[in-house]
Amino acid sequence: MDLILLVVLYTVYYLVFPVTLISIVWWVWNKRNTMIGTAAFGSNKKDSSPSKDDLGEIKKLEVFFIVFLLLFIPVMNITSSNLSDISMERDRFYFGAMGQSVIYNPVNERIAPTMDVDSVLEQMEESYEEWYLDDIKAEVDFEDLSRIPGRLAAYHITKRDTEWSHIVLNYHYISPLPITRVIGFRIFEDEGFASLEVDRTIVYPLDPAGSDPF
């Protein structure tokens, strides 16, 4: 089921969004040029311009494009966030001489994406897992991070191939194009601390699966 959902989301992310956007831009531009050309057709005046009706029609087309874009922005942001979330819970473990592999879920605990950053931090503090919140706060300025609206998700994961545990924070900005800041910590359980190892930004059209930096 996750695989089907991934295919659908990637189709929206890499096909539906760019094709629809380019098609609408082309349609509006072509319609605008057609109207201007029709208004000037048969006229000997070099400064011929579209009629008021034509200008009104062009305005309507431009408004339609802006409204569509405003509606599509949240769709693309949610699509990117969901792709990131599903990818975090799907990892491939290789074993055997023949390169056999298995898909497994490396997430020990997940704090779902939410715009309430404080609630994420509270859940991390109250969790049965050790989130090393002091180490995280020493490296991440959450007040500065949340100045631009977005959704924060936190993952406590363990990789089968290395047996290392990690903490990954994904902040999905609400923006015209999907942008995700990925912050990853490696946990040193014996020493009792978490060390910052990854701090990068994924911008469309980069793959949201990169939200798992380990």
C-alpha positions in Angstrom: 0.0 0.0 0.0 2.9 2.4 0.8 4.4 1.6 -2.5 1.2 2.6 -4.4 1.0 5.8 -2.4 4.6 6.6 -3.1 4.0 6.1 -6.9 0.9 8.4 -6.7 2.7 11.1 -4.7 5.8 11.0 -6.9 3.5 11.3 -10.0 2.0 14.5 -8.5 5.4 15.8 -7.5 7.3 15.2 -10.7 4.6 15.0 -13.4 1.2 16.6 -12.5 2.6 19.7 -10.9 5.2 20.8 -13.5 3.1 19.8 -16.5 0.0 21.5 -15.2 1.9 24.6 -14.3 3.7 24.9 -17.6 0.4 24.1 -19.5 -1.4 26.9 -17.8 1.4 29.4 -18.3 1.6 28.5 -22.0 -2.2 28.7 -22.3 -2.5 32.2 -20.6 0.5 33.5 -22.7 -0.9 32.1 -25.9 -4.4 33.4 -25.2 -2.9 36.8 -24.4 -0.9 37.0 -27.6 -3.9 35.8 -29.7 -6.1 38.6 -28.2 -3.5 41.2 -28.9 -2.9 39.9 -32.4 -6.7 39.8 -33.1 -7.1 43.4 -31.9 -4.3 44.6 -34.2 -5.4 42.5 -37.2 -6.4 44.7 -40.1 -5.3 47.9 -38.5 -2.7 50.2 -40.1 -1.9 51.8 -36.7 1.4 50.8 -35.3 0.2 51.5 -31.8 -2.9 49.2 -32.1 -3.9 47.8 -28.7 -6.5 45.3 -27.5 -10.0 46.5 -26.7 -11.2 46.9 -23.1 -13.0 43.6 -23.4 -9.8 41.9 -24.5 -7.9 43.5 -21.7 -10.6 42.3 -19.3 -10.3 38.8 -20.6 -6.5 38.9 -20.2 -6.9 40.1 -16.6 -9.3 37.2 -15.9 -6.8 34.7 -17.3 -4.0 36.2 -15.1 -6.2 36.1 -12.0 -7.2 32.5 -12.8 -3.5 31.6 -13.0 -2.7 33.2 -9.7 -5.7 31.5 -7.9 -4.6 28.2 -9.3 -1.0 28.7 -8.1 -2.2 29.7 -4.6 -4.4 26.5 -4.5 -1.6 24.3 -5.8 1.1 25.6 -3.3 -0.4 23.8 -0.3 -1.0 20.7 -2.4 2.7 20.5 -3.4 3.8 21.3 0.2 1.6 18.5 1.6 2.7 16.1 -1.2 6.4 16.8 -0.3 5.8 16.4 3.4 4.0 13.1 2.9 6.8 11.8 0.6 9.3 12.7 3.2 7.3 11.1 6.0 6.8 7.8 4.1 10.4 7.7 3.0 11.5 8.0 6.6 9.6 4.8 7.4 11.0 2.8 4.5 14.7 1.7 4.4 16.4 -1.1 2.5 18.6 -3.5 4.3 21.1 -5.6 2.2 22.2 -9.0 3.3 23.7 -12.2 1.8 26.2 -12.9 -0.9 23.7 -12.5 -3.6 22.7 -9.0 -2.6 19.4 -9.9 -1.1 17.5 -7.0 0.5 14.4 -6.3 2.6 12.4 -3.2 3.2 12.0 -2.3 6.9 10.9 0.6 9.1 13.8 2.1 11.0 11.7 4.5 13.0 11.6 3.9 16.7 9.3 6.8 17.4 7.8 9.5 15.2 6.4 12.8 16.2 4.1 13.7 13.3 4.5 16.9 11.2 2.8 19.9 12.9 3.0 23.7 12.8 3.2 23.6 16.6 6.9 23.5 17.2 6.5 23.7 21.0 4.3 20.6 21.1 7.0 18.6 19.2 9.6 19.7 21.8 7.2 18.8 24.7 6.6 15.3 23.2 10.3 14.8 22.8 10.9 15.7 26.4 8.1 13.4 27.7 8.9 10.5 25.4 10.1 7.1 26.6 12.9 7.4 24.0 15.9 9.5 24.9 15.8 12.4 22.5 18.9 14.3 23.9 16.9 17.5 23.8 19.6 19.6 25.4 22.1 18.6 22.7 19.6 19.4 20.0 18.7 22.8 21.5 22.4 23.6 21.7 22.6 23.2 17.9 19.2 24.3 16.7 17.5 27.6 17.3 13.9 26.6 17.1 12.7 30.2 17.5 14.7 31.2 14.4 13.7 28.1 12.5 9.9 28.7 13.0 10.0 32.4 12.0 9.1 31.2 8.5 5.9 29.2 8.8 6.3 25.4 8.4 5.7 22.0 9.8 8.2 20.2 12.0 8.5 16.4 12.2 10.9 14.5 14.5 12.1 10.9 14.0 14.1 8.6 16.4 15.6 5.9 14.1 17.9 2.9 14.2 19.6 1.6 11.1 20.0 -2.2 10.7 23.2 -2.1 8.7 25.2 0.0 11.3 23.0 -0.4 14.4 23.5 3.3 14.9 20.6 5.3 16.3 19.9 8.8 15.0 17.5 11.7 15.5 16.2 13.5 12.4 14.3 16.7 12.3 12.5 17.7 9.1 11.1 21.2 8.9 8.8 21.7 5.9 8.6 25.3 5.0 5.3 26.7 3.6 6.6 28.2 0.4 5.7 28.5 -3.4 8.0 25.5 -4.0 8.6 22.6 -1.5 11.5 23.3 0.7 12.6 21.1 3.6 15.4 21.6 6.1 16.9 18.4 7.2 18.8 18.2 10.5 20.3 14.9 11.6 22.0 13.9 14.8 24.0 10.7 15.6 23.4 9.3 19.0 26.4 8.1 21.1 24.6 6.1 23.7 27.7 5.1 25.7 28.9 8.7 26.0 25.4 9.9 26.5 25.1 12.6 23.9 23.9 13.3 20.3 26.1 15.0 17.8 25.0 17.1 14.8 26.1 15.5 11.6 23.7 16.8 8.9 22.2 20.2 8.3 21.0 20.6 4.7 18.1 22.0 2.7 16.1 20.1 0.0 14.5 22.3 -2.6 12.2 21.2 -5.4 12.9 19.3 -7.6 15.3 17.5 -5.3 13.9 14.2 -4.0 12.1 14.5 -0.7 13.4 11.0 0.2 16.6 12.8 1.0 14.9 13.7 4.2 16.5 10.6 5.7 20.2 11.7 5.7 21.5 8.5 7.1 
